Amino acid sequence: MLFLAGLALFVWSAASLGGNNFTILPDPRQGNTLSQRGIYRFLRHPMYTAVLLCGAAVSIAAPSLARWFALGVCAVVLVLKVRYEEALLTARHPDYPERMRRVARLVPGMW
């Protein structure tokens, strides 16, 4: 169920993002816009949350030290990527800091 929730969140995120905004790189595309519809009303980085949910599901379903370690490394990399990406978005979109104050990064009500 957790894995399916992660997949559903990823699909919802992609659908909410808009055509010119999707990239696997942390650098925003030229001419991007700040998506504030769908899941992006509640989370700034829901695709990263989806990846972590799927990783947690795999680690819980078939636990091993290697899987938990990989999930931890993935979480650290994604947090670093979030910080880098948000610095770029702040430089490109002057209203992004206000959005940062209103919308959670990865977990609603927590962070």
MIKOLDO-399034 format. One record per atom (N, C-alpha, C): atom name; x, y, z; residue in three letters. Coordinates in pm, 1 decimal. Last residue first. Example, Ala and Ser with C-alpha at 12.3 -4.5 7.8 and 13.67 -1.06 7.14 Angstrom:
BEGIN
site name:N	X:1285.0	Y:-225.0	Z:708.0	resn:Ser
site name:CA	X:1367.0	Y:-106.0	Z:714.0	resn:Ser
site name:C	X:1290.0	Y:3.0	Z:787.0	resn:Ser
site name:N	X:1319.0	Y:-569.0	Z:780.0	resn:Ala
site name:CA	X:1230.0	Y:-450.0	Z:780.0	resn:Ala
site name:C	X:1320.0	Y:-330.0	Z:780.0	resn:Ala
***
This chain:
BEGIN
site name:N	X:783.9	Y:1935.8	Z:750.7	resn:Trp
site name:CA	X:903.1	Y:1995.1	Z:687.6	resn:Trp
site name:C	X:888.5	Y:2003.5	Z:539.9	resn:Trp
site name:N	X:515.4	Y:1919.2	Z:871.6	resn:Met
site name:CA	X:640.1	Y:1885.2	Z:940.3	resn:Met
site name:C	X:760.6	Y:1958.3	Z:880.9	resn:Met
site name:N	X:290.6	Y:1974.9	Z:721.5	resn:Gly
site name:CA	X:284.6	Y:1997.7	Z:865.5	resn:Gly
site name:C	X:412.3	Y:1969.0	Z:941.3	resn:Gly
site name:N	X:380.3	Y:1741.2	Z:472.0	resn:Pro
site name:CA	X:288.6	Y:1845.4	Z:519.1	resn:Pro
site name:C	X:285.4	Y:1854.4	Z:671.4	resn:Pro
site name:N	X:701.4	Y:1695.9	Z:372.4	resn:Val
site name:CA	X:600.6	Y:1633.9	Z:457.9	resn:Val
site name:C	X:507.6	Y:1743.4	Z:511.3	resn:Val
site name:N	X:864.1	Y:1853.7	Z:204.9	resn:Leu
site name:CA	X:844.0	Y:1712.0	Z:174.7	resn:Leu
site name:C	X:729.9	Y:1646.6	Z:251.9	resn:Leu
site name:N	X:804.8	Y:2144.1	Z:249.5	resn:Arg
site name:CA	X:895.5	Y:2086.8	Z:149.3	resn:Arg
site name:C	X:855.8	Y:1946.2	Z:110.0	resn:Arg
site name:N	X:492.1	Y:2326.3	Z:276.3	resn:Ala
site name:CA	X:594.1	Y:2232.9	Z:327.0	resn:Ala
site name:C	X:681.7	Y:2181.2	Z:214.3	resn:Ala
site name:N	X:427.0	Y:2668.1	Z:224.1	resn:Val
site name:CA	X:408.9	Y:2530.9	Z:176.3	resn:Val
site name:C	X:524.7	Y:2443.5	Z:224.2	resn:Val
site name:N	X:488.4	Y:2926.9	Z:321.1	resn:Arg
site name:CA	X:350.1	Y:2877.7	Z:326.2	resn:Arg
site name:C	X:335.2	Y:2727.4	Z:300.1	resn:Arg
site name:N	X:753.2	Y:2984.9	Z:283.5	resn:Arg
site name:CA	X:697.2	Y:3005.2	Z:416.9	resn:Arg
site name:C	X:559.5	Y:2940.6	Z:431.7	resn:Arg
site name:N	X:783.9	Y:2939.2	Z:12.5	resn:Met
site name:CA	X:857.7	Y:2854.3	Z:106.5	resn:Met
site name:C	X:802.1	Y:2867.8	Z:248.4	resn:Met
site name:N	X:640.5	Y:3152.3	Z:-91.5	resn:Arg
site name:CA	X:587.1	Y:3016.2	Z:-107.2	resn:Arg
site name:C	X:654.2	Y:2920.4	Z:-9.4	resn:Arg
site name:N	X:825.3	Y:3351.2	Z:-32.0	resn:Glu
site name:CA	X:691.9	Y:3354.4	Z:30.1	resn:Glu
site name:C	X:626.5	Y:3216.8	Z:21.7	resn:Glu
site name:N	X:1039.9	Y:3275.5	Z:-200.6	resn:Pro
site name:CA	X:1054.6	Y:3271.0	Z:-53.6	resn:Pro
site name:C	X:920.5	Y:3277.0	Z:21.0	resn:Pro
site name:N	X:925.7	Y:3321.6	Z:-464.3	resn:Tyr
site name:CA	X:943.7	Y:3185.8	Z:-411.5	resn:Tyr
site name:C	X:965.7	Y:3182.2	Z:-259.8	resn:Tyr
site name:N	X:912.4	Y:3566.9	Z:-583.1	resn:Asp
site name:CA	X:804.8	Y:3532.9	Z:-490.2	resn:Asp
site name:C	X:820.5	Y:3393.4	Z:-428.1	resn:Asp
site name:N	X:1127.5	Y:3577.3	Z:-763.2	resn:Pro
site name:CA	X:1133.4	Y:3656.5	Z:-640.0	resn:Pro
site name:C	X:1024.0	Y:3622.9	Z:-538.0	resn:Pro
site name:N	X:1269.9	Y:3325.8	Z:-925.1	resn:His
site name:CA	X:1133.3	Y:3369.4	Z:-892.6	resn:His
site name:C	X:1134.3	Y:3445.2	Z:-759.7	resn:His
site name:N	X:1544.7	Y:3280.5	Z:-944.5	resn:Arg
site name:CA	X:1466.2	Y:3300.0	Z:-1066.7	resn:Arg
site name:C	X:1328.4	Y:3359.5	Z:-1040.0	resn:Arg
site name:N	X:1634.5	Y:3251.6	Z:-684.2	resn:Ala
site name:CA	X:1703.5	Y:3345.8	Z:-772.0	resn:Ala
site name:C	X:1618.5	Y:3378.3	Z:-895.9	resn:Ala
site name:N	X:1463.7	Y:3050.5	Z:-597.2	resn:Thr
site name:CA	X:1459.2	Y:3181.1	Z:-531.9	resn:Thr
site name:C	X:1524.8	Y:3286.8	Z:-620.0	resn:Thr
site name:N	X:1549.3	Y:2838.8	Z:-756.5	resn:Leu
site name:CA	X:1413.5	Y:2890.2	Z:-773.1	resn:Leu
site name:C	X:1398.1	Y:3028.5	Z:-709.9	resn:Leu
site name:N	X:1807.6	Y:2801.5	Z:-650.5	resn:Leu
site name:CA	X:1789.7	Y:2839.1	Z:-791.1	resn:Leu
site name:C	X:1650.8	Y:2898.8	Z:-816.4	resn:Leu
site name:N	X:1741.5	Y:2725.7	Z:-390.6	resn:Ala
site name:CA	X:1826.0	Y:2843.9	Z:-411.7	resn:Ala
site name:C	X:1811.7	Y:2893.5	Z:-555.8	resn:Ala
site name:N	X:1600.0	Y:2493.5	Z:-442.0	resn:Glu
site name:CA	X:1529.3	Y:2608.9	Z:-387.2	resn:Glu
site name:C	X:1611.6	Y:2737.2	Z:-398.3	resn:Glu
site name:N	X:1802.9	Y:2324.5	Z:-533.7	resn:Glu
site name:CA	X:1694.3	Y:2362.7	Z:-623.2	resn:Glu
site name:C	X:1621.1	Y:2486.6	Z:-572.1	resn:Glu
site name:N	X:1952.3	Y:2295.9	Z:-296.8	resn:Tyr
site name:CA	X:2012.7	Y:2352.4	Z:-418.0	resn:Tyr
site name:C	X:1904.0	Y:2405.7	Z:-511.4	resn:Tyr
site name:N	X:1761.5	Y:2173.9	Z:-127.9	resn:Arg
site name:CA	X:1825.1	Y:2300.8	Z:-90.7	resn:Arg
site name:C	X:1885.4	Y:2371.1	Z:-212.3	resn:Arg
site name:N	X:1702.9	Y:1939.3	Z:-275.2	resn:Val
site name:CA	X:1598.1	Y:2036.5	Z:-241.1	resn:Val
site name:C	X:1660.1	Y:2171.9	Z:-210.8	resn:Val
site name:N	X:1951.1	Y:1810.9	Z:-271.0	resn:Lys
site name:CA	X:1895.8	Y:1854.3	Z:-398.8	resn:Lys
site name:C	X:1786.1	Y:1958.7	Z:-377.5	resn:Lys
site name:N	X:1967.2	Y:1750.0	Z:0.9	resn:Leu
site name:CA	X:2067.0	Y:1839.6	Z:-59.4	resn:Leu
site name:C	X:2016.5	Y:1895.4	Z:-192.9	resn:Leu
site name:N	X:1749.0	Y:1575.2	Z:10.3	resn:Val
site name:CA	X:1747.7	Y:1697.5	Z:91.8	resn:Val
site name:C	X:1849.7	Y:1797.4	Z:37.8	resn:Val
site name:N	X:1840.6	Y:1372.5	Z:-163.3	resn:Leu
site name:CA	X:1722.2	Y:1451.1	Z:-198.2	resn:Leu
site name:C	X:1712.6	Y:1580.0	Z:-116.0	resn:Leu
site name:N	X:2062.0	Y:1273.9	Z:-20.6	resn:Val
site name:CA	X:2081.0	Y:1332.0	Z:-154.4	resn:Val
site name:C	X:1961.7	Y:1419.2	Z:-191.3	resn:Val
site name:N	X:1930.7	Y:1176.5	Z:209.0	resn:Val
site name:CA	X:2031.3	Y:1282.6	Z:220.1	resn:Val
site name:C	X:2050.7	Y:1352.6	Z:85.8	resn:Val
site name:N	X:1768.6	Y:976.8	Z:91.1	resn:Ala
site name:CA	X:1708.0	Y:1088.3	Z:165.3	resn:Ala
site name:C	X:1805.8	Y:1204.9	Z:177.2	resn:Ala
site name:N	X:1965.3	Y:804.2	Z:-13.2	resn:Cys
site name:CA	X:1869.9	Y:869.5	Z:-103.4	resn:Cys
site name:C	X:1806.8	Y:990.8	Z:-34.3	resn:Cys
site name:N	X:2078.4	Y:715.0	Z:225.2	resn:Val
site name:CA	X:2160.3	Y:791.7	Z:129.7	resn:Val
site name:C	X:2069.8	Y:868.5	Z:33.9	resn:Val
site name:N	X:1853.3	Y:577.8	Z:328.7	resn:Gly
site name:CA	X:1914.0	Y:690.1	Z:401.2	resn:Gly
site name:C	X:1998.5	Y:777.4	Z:310.2	resn:Gly
site name:N	X:1821.0	Y:381.5	Z:132.5	resn:Leu
site name:CA	X:1713.5	Y:477.5	Z:156.7	resn:Leu
site name:C	X:1766.8	Y:600.1	Z:231.1	resn:Leu
site name:N	X:2060.8	Y:241.2	Z:168.7	resn:Ala
site name:CA	X:2034.1	Y:307.4	Z:40.5	resn:Ala
site name:C	X:1923.8	Y:411.8	Z:55.1	resn:Ala
site name:N	X:2015.9	Y:143.0	Z:428.1	resn:Phe
site name:CA	X:2128.0	Y:233.3	Z:402.5	resn:Phe
site name:C	X:2104.8	Y:311.8	Z:272.8	resn:Phe
site name:N	X:1799.6	Y:-23.0	Z:379.2	resn:Trp
site name:CA	X:1782.4	Y:90.3	Z:470.0	resn:Trp
site name:C	X:1894.7	Y:192.3	Z:450.3	resn:Trp
site name:N	X:1924.6	Y:-208.2	Z:202.9	resn:Arg
site name:CA	X:1810.1	Y:-127.5	Z:158.0	resn:Arg
site name:C	X:1789.7	Y:-5.4	Z:247.1	resn:Arg
site name:N	X:2127.9	Y:-314.7	Z:368.0	resn:Ala
site name:CA	X:2162.8	Y:-246.2	Z:243.1	resn:Ala
site name:C	X:2047.7	Y:-157.7	Z:194.5	resn:Ala
site name:N	X:1985.2	Y:-441.3	Z:568.9	resn:Leu
site name:CA	X:2069.4	Y:-328.1	Z:602.9	resn:Leu
site name:C	X:2103.4	Y:-247.3	Z:477.9	resn:Leu
site name:N	X:1649.7	Y:-510.6	Z:475.3	resn:Ser
site name:CA	X:1790.8	Y:-548.6	Z:480.3	resn:Ser
site name:C	X:1869.1	Y:-422.7	Z:513.8	resn:Ser
site name:N	X:1314.5	Y:-613.9	Z:426.9	resn:Pro
site name:CA	X:1416.5	Y:-540.8	Z:502.7	resn:Pro
site name:C	X:1556.4	Y:-601.0	Z:491.2	resn:Pro
site name:N	X:1090.7	Y:-586.8	Z:230.1	resn:Ala
site name:CA	X:1202.7	Y:-681.2	Z:221.2	resn:Ala
site name:C	X:1321.9	Y:-619.1	Z:294.9	resn:Ala
site name:N	X:908.4	Y:-393.2	Z:317.5	resn:Ala
site name:CA	X:860.5	Y:-521.0	Z:263.5	resn:Ala
site name:C	X:969.0	Y:-627.9	Z:258.5	resn:Ala
site name:N	X:1067.5	Y:-176.1	Z:395.7	resn:Ile
site name:CA	X:981.0	Y:-242.2	Z:493.8	resn:Ile
site name:C	X:940.7	Y:-381.2	Z:446.0	resn:Ile
site name:N	X:1193.9	Y:-107.5	Z:159.1	resn:Ser
site name:CA	X:1275.0	Y:-138.9	Z:277.0	resn:Ser
site name:C	X:1194.6	Y:-210.0	Z:384.6	resn:Ser
site name:N	X:976.2	Y:-50.9	Z:-3.9	resn:Val
site name:CA	X:1065.5	Y:-161.3	Z:-40.0	resn:Val
site name:C	X:1147.3	Y:-204.2	Z:81.8	resn:Val
site name:N	X:875.5	Y:172.7	Z:135.3	resn:Ala
site name:CA	X:792.8	Y:53.5	Z:115.1	resn:Ala
site name:C	X:878.4	Y:-67.9	Z:82.8	resn:Ala
site name:N	X:1084.7	Y:355.0	Z:113.3	resn:Ala
site name:CA	X:1047.1	Y:305.2	Z:245.8	resn:Ala
site name:C	X:964.2	Y:177.9	Z:232.9	resn:Ala
site name:N	X:1075.3	Y:399.8	Z:-163.5	resn:Gly
site name:CA	X:1193.9	Y:340.6	Z:-101.6	resn:Gly
site name:C	X:1164.6	Y:283.8	Z:35.9	resn:Gly
site name:N	X:823.7	Y:521.4	Z:-183.0	resn:Cys
site name:CA	X:849.0	Y:393.9	Z:-252.2	resn:Cys
site name:C	X:970.8	Y:323.8	Z:-193.0	resn:Cys
site name:N	X:875.1	Y:752.7	Z:-27.7	resn:Leu
site name:CA	X:768.9	Y:658.1	Z:10.9	resn:Leu
site name:C	X:790.9	Y:521.8	Z:-54.1	resn:Leu
site name:N	X:1078.6	Y:873.2	Z:-178.9	resn:Leu
site name:CA	X:1107.5	Y:826.4	Z:-43.0	resn:Leu
site name:C	X:1000.9	Y:728.7	Z:6.6	resn:Leu
site name:N	X:935.7	Y:935.9	Z:-412.0	resn:Val
site name:CA	X:1053.0	Y:847.5	Z:-419.9	resn:Val
site name:C	X:1084.0	Y:789.5	Z:-281.9	resn:Val
site name:N	X:747.6	Y:1115.5	Z:-303.7	resn:Ala
site name:CA	X:703.8	Y:990.3	Z:-365.3	resn:Ala
site name:C	X:818.3	Y:889.2	Z:-373.9	resn:Ala
site name:N	X:911.4	Y:1326.1	Z:-227.4	resn:Thr
site name:CA	X:837.1	Y:1253.8	Z:-124.3	resn:Thr
site name:C	X:792.4	Y:1118.6	Z:-178.5	resn:Thr
site name:N	X:986.8	Y:1405.1	Z:-479.7	resn:Tyr
site name:CA	X:1089.7	Y:1352.6	Z:-390.0	resn:Tyr
site name:C	X:1024.0	Y:1275.1	Z:-276.0	resn:Tyr
site name:N	X:743.0	Y:1497.6	Z:-572.1	resn:Met
site name:CA	X:805.8	Y:1383.6	Z:-640.0	resn:Met
site name:C	X:915.2	Y:1322.1	Z:-553.2	resn:Met
site name:N	X:683.5	Y:1721.5	Z:-410.9	resn:Pro
site name:CA	X:612.1	Y:1595.3	Z:-389.5	resn:Pro
site name:C	X:672.9	Y:1475.4	Z:-462.3	resn:Pro
site name:N	X:796.7	Y:1975.4	Z:-306.6	resn:His
site name:CA	X:874.0	Y:1871.4	Z:-375.7	resn:His
site name:C	X:806.3	Y:1734.8	Z:-361.0	resn:His
site name:N	X:613.8	Y:2133.8	Z:-176.8	resn:Arg
site name:CA	X:697.3	Y:2196.1	Z:-279.7	resn:Arg
site name:C	X:771.7	Y:2091.8	Z:-362.7	resn:Arg
site name:N	X:273.2	Y:2060.1	Z:-103.0	resn:Leu
site name:CA	X:414.6	Y:2022.5	Z:-97.2	resn:Leu
site name:C	X:491.0	Y:2092.4	Z:-208.2	resn:Leu
site name:N	X:24.1	Y:2176.9	Z:-145.5	resn:Phe
site name:CA	X:56.7	Y:2124.3	Z:-13.1	resn:Phe
site name:C	X:204.3	Y:2092.3	Z:5.8	resn:Phe
site name:N	X:-0.6	Y:2251.3	Z:-404.1	resn:Arg
site name:CA	X:-59.8	Y:2341.7	Z:-304.6	resn:Arg
site name:C	X:-14.8	Y:2303.0	Z:-164.4	resn:Arg
site name:N	X:93.0	Y:2042.3	Z:-549.2	resn:Tyr
site name:CA	X:187.1	Y:2150.8	Z:-523.1	resn:Tyr
site name:C	X:127.9	Y:2260.5	Z:-434.4	resn:Tyr
site name:N	X:-118.9	Y:1879.2	Z:-606.8	resn:Ile
site name:CA	X:-40.0	Y:1847.4	Z:-488.0	resn:Ile
site name:C	X:57.5	Y:1959.3	Z:-452.3	resn:Ile
site name:N	X:-288.2	Y:2137.2	Z:-778.1	resn:Gly
site name:CA	X:-282.0	Y:1996.8	Z:-739.1	resn:Gly
site name:C	X:-204.6	Y:1978.1	Z:-609.8	resn:Gly
site name:N	X:-70.0	Y:2422.0	Z:-828.7	resn:Arg
site name:CA	X:-196.9	Y:2352.0	Z:-839.0	resn:Arg
site name:C	X:-177.8	Y:2207.1	Z:-796.0	resn:Arg
site name:N	X:149.1	Y:2569.9	Z:-863.0	resn:Gln
site name:CA	X:81.3	Y:2585.9	Z:-734.7	resn:Gln
site name:C	X:-55.7	Y:2519.8	Z:-738.8	resn:Gln
site name:N	X:459.8	Y:2588.8	Z:-1013.2	resn:Ser
site name:CA	X:333.9	Y:2516.2	Z:-1008.2	resn:Ser
site name:C	X:275.0	Y:2529.3	Z:-868.4	resn:Ser
site name:N	X:612.5	Y:2853.3	Z:-1148.3	resn:Leu
site name:CA	X:596.4	Y:2787.6	Z:-1019.4	resn:Leu
site name:C	X:459.7	Y:2719.9	Z:-1016.0	resn:Leu
site name:N	X:748.7	Y:2788.0	Z:-1474.6	resn:Thr
site name:CA	X:659.0	Y:2860.3	Z:-1384.9	resn:Thr
site name:C	X:654.1	Y:2785.2	Z:-1253.3	resn:Thr
site name:N	X:1030.3	Y:2831.8	Z:-1697.5	resn:Asn
site name:CA	X:944.2	Y:2754.5	Z:-1608.6	resn:Asn
site name:C	X:854.0	Y:2847.0	Z:-1527.8	resn:Asn
site name:N	X:1208.2	Y:2945.5	Z:-1873.0	resn:Gly
site name:CA	X:1067.2	Y:2976.2	Z:-1889.9	resn:Gly
site name:C	X:974.6	Y:2896.9	Z:-1799.8	resn:Gly
site name:N	X:1434.1	Y:2679.2	Z:-1857.9	resn:Gln
site name:CA	X:1410.5	Y:2816.3	Z:-1901.1	resn:Gln
site name:C	X:1259.9	Y:2835.8	Z:-1921.0	resn:Gln
site name:N	X:1396.1	Y:2461.2	Z:-1573.3	resn:Arg
site name:CA	X:1401.5	Y:2486.7	Z:-1718.0	resn:Arg
site name:C	X:1383.0	Y:2635.4	Z:-1745.0	resn:Arg
site name:N	X:1598.0	Y:2455.3	Z:-1277.2	resn:Pro
site name:CA	X:1469.2	Y:2478.2	Z:-1344.3	resn:Pro
site name:C	X:1489.8	Y:2505.4	Z:-1492.8	resn:Pro
site name:N	X:1811.3	Y:2201.1	Z:-1179.0	resn:Asp
site name:CA	X:1805.8	Y:2332.2	Z:-1242.7	resn:Asp
site name:C	X:1671.6	Y:2350.1	Z:-1312.4	resn:Asp
site name:N	X:1803.7	Y:1937.8	Z:-1101.8	resn:Pro
site name:CA	X:1754.1	Y:2038.0	Z:-1006.4	resn:Pro
site name:C	X:1744.2	Y:2177.9	Z:-1066.5	resn:Pro
site name:N	X:1670.0	Y:1714.5	Z:-1352.5	resn:Leu
site name:CA	X:1780.0	Y:1794.4	Z:-1297.6	resn:Leu
site name:C	X:1724.7	Y:1896.5	Z:-1197.7	resn:Leu
site name:N	X:1450.5	Y:1613.9	Z:-1460.2	resn:Ile
site name:CA	X:1511.0	Y:1532.7	Z:-1354.3	resn:Ile
site name:C	X:1627.0	Y:1606.5	Z:-1288.2	resn:Ile
site name:N	X:1169.2	Y:1824.7	Z:-1507.9	resn:Thr
site name:CA	X:1307.4	Y:1791.8	Z:-1540.6	resn:Thr
site name:C	X:1363.0	Y:1706.1	Z:-1426.9	resn:Thr
site name:N	X:876.2	Y:1997.6	Z:-1590.7	resn:Phe
site name:CA	X:937.2	Y:1870.3	Z:-1551.0	resn:Phe
site name:C	X:1080.8	Y:1859.1	Z:-1600.4	resn:Phe
site name:N	X:768.0	Y:2234.0	Z:-1693.6	resn:Asn
site name:CA	X:835.6	Y:2238.8	Z:-1564.2	resn:Asn
site name:C	X:909.7	Y:2110.4	Z:-1528.0	resn:Asn
site name:N	X:608.7	Y:2237.6	Z:-1914.4	resn:Asn
site name:CA	X:744.3	Y:2290.8	Z:-1928.2	resn:Asn
site name:C	X:822.6	Y:2288.5	Z:-1797.7	resn:Asn
site name:N	X:353.3	Y:2110.0	Z:-1824.2	resn:Gly
site name:CA	X:440.7	Y:2061.4	Z:-1930.2	resn:Gly
site name:C	X:583.5	Y:2109.6	Z:-1930.3	resn:Gly
site name:N	X:277.0	Y:2051.8	Z:-1478.8	resn:Gly
site name:CA	X:267.9	Y:2131.2	Z:-1601.2	resn:Gly
site name:C	X:378.8	Y:2092.9	Z:-1697.5	resn:Gly
site name:N	X:229.0	Y:1929.4	Z:-1226.4	resn:Leu
site name:CA	X:346.6	Y:2011.9	Z:-1252.0	resn:Leu
site name:C	X:332.2	Y:2102.5	Z:-1373.4	resn:Leu
site name:N	X:24.2	Y:1751.4	Z:-1199.1	resn:Ser
site name:CA	X:6.7	Y:1885.8	Z:-1142.8	resn:Ser
site name:C	X:116.4	Y:1982.0	Z:-1185.9	resn:Ser
site name:N	X:124.1	Y:1516.9	Z:-1307.1	resn:Ala
site name:CA	X:6.5	Y:1577.5	Z:-1368.6	resn:Ala
site name:C	X:-12.2	Y:1722.2	Z:-1322.4	resn:Ala
site name:N	X:332.6	Y:1467.0	Z:-1127.5	resn:Ala
site name:CA	X:363.2	Y:1490.1	Z:-1269.0	resn:Ala
site name:C	X:246.7	Y:1558.3	Z:-1338.5	resn:Ala
site name:N	X:181.4	Y:1427.9	Z:-890.8	resn:Ser
site name:CA	X:281.2	Y:1534.3	Z:-901.4	resn:Ser
site name:C	X:310.1	Y:1568.8	Z:-1046.7	resn:Ser
site name:N	X:34.4	Y:1200.9	Z:-953.8	resn:Trp
site name:CA	X:-36.3	Y:1325.6	Z:-923.4	resn:Trp
site name:C	X:58.8	Y:1444.3	Z:-938.0	resn:Trp
site name:N	X:248.7	Y:1020.3	Z:-979.5	resn:Val
site name:CA	X:162.1	Y:1048.1	Z:-1095.0	resn:Val
site name:C	X:87.7	Y:1180.1	Z:-1074.2	resn:Val
site name:N	X:348.0	Y:1024.7	Z:-714.0	resn:Phe
site name:CA	X:433.5	Y:1061.7	Z:-826.9	resn:Phe
site name:C	X:350.1	Y:1099.5	Z:-949.5	resn:Phe
site name:N	X:127.3	Y:930.7	Z:-570.9	resn:Leu
site name:CA	X:177.2	Y:1066.0	Z:-545.7	resn:Leu
site name:C	X:265.0	Y:1113.2	Z:-660.8	resn:Leu
site name:N	X:116.9	Y:671.5	Z:-672.5	resn:Ala
site name:CA	X:4.7	Y:762.4	Z:-695.1	resn:Ala
site name:C	X:47.4	Y:907.1	Z:-674.5	resn:Ala
site name:N	X:361.0	Y:572.0	Z:-572.7	resn:Leu
site name:CA	X:337.3	Y:579.9	Z:-717.4	resn:Leu
site name:C	X:224.7	Y:677.4	Z:-750.4	resn:Leu
site name:N	X:308.1	Y:592.0	Z:-295.0	resn:Gly
site name:CA	X:420.3	Y:663.6	Z:-355.5	resn:Gly
site name:C	X:403.3	Y:679.4	Z:-505.7	resn:Gly
site name:N	X:92.6	Y:416.1	Z:-277.2	resn:Ala
site name:CA	X:73.6	Y:556.1	Z:-239.3	resn:Ala
site name:C	X:185.2	Y:641.9	Z:-299.4	resn:Ala
site name:N	X:223.3	Y:180.8	Z:-346.9	resn:Leu
site name:CA	X:118.7	Y:232.8	Z:-435.1	resn:Leu
site name:C	X:88.5	Y:379.1	Z:-404.5	resn:Leu
site name:N	X:388.4	Y:158.5	Z:-119.2	resn:Phe
site name:CA	X:448.2	Y:173.0	Z:-251.7	resn:Phe
site name:C	X:345.9	Y:230.6	Z:-350.9	resn:Phe
site name:N	X:194.4	Y:123.7	Z:77.0	resn:Leu
site name:CA	X:283.0	Y:239.7	Z:83.4	resn:Leu
site name:C	X:347.9	Y:265.2	Z:-53.1	resn:Leu
site name:N	X:82.6	Y:-120.1	Z:0.0	resn:Met
site name:CA	X:0.0	Y:0.0	Z:0.0	resn:Met
site name:C	X:87.0	Y:126.4	Z:0.0	resn:Met
***
